[in-house]
Amino acid sequence: MAGWKELLLDTLKLTEEVKRLNRDIEKLDDHVVAVDKRVVRLETMVEMSQRPRMPKD
């Protein structure tokens, strides 16, 4: 059975790992938001290109 020192060290290691994973998730979240904005712009461009054009007089 692990002693209290080992348990404390494991807890500290896990805490650091959770912090690192949280930072990685925040970076991924920022990237996903940027990609989503690009997709929305592309969708808008496609929709506008499919509209019938007004005849010129």
N, C-alpha and C positions, 0 to 999 in steps of 0.2 A: 504494500500500500504506500502511496506517495505521501511524503511528509508535507507539512504546511509550506515549506520553502519552495518545493517543487510546484505545489498548487498555485502559489503566488506568482512564480515565474511563468507558469503556463497561462495564468490569467492575464498577466502583462503582455505576453506574446499575442494572445488572442485579441486583446484590446487594440494593439497596434495593427493587427491584421484587419480588424473591423474598420479602423480608421482609414487604412489604405484602400480597402474595398469601397468605402463610402466616397473617397476622393475619385476613384475610378468611375463609380456610378455617376457622380456629378459631371465628369467629363463626357461620359456617354450621353447623358441627358442633354447637355449643351449641343452635342453633335446631332442628336436626333431632332432637336428643335430646329437647327439650321437646315437639315435635310427636309424637314416638313415644310419649312418656308419656301424652299426651292420647288418642291412638288406643287405647292399651291400656286406659285407663279407660273409653272409650266401648265398646270390645268387651266389657269386663266387665259394663257396665250392660246391654247388649243381651242377653248370655247370661243374666244374672240375670232379666231381664224375660221371657225365653222359658221359664223353668222352670215346671213345673206348681206351682200353689199348694197348700199343705196345706189340707185342708178344716177348717173351724172346727167344733168340737164344741159 
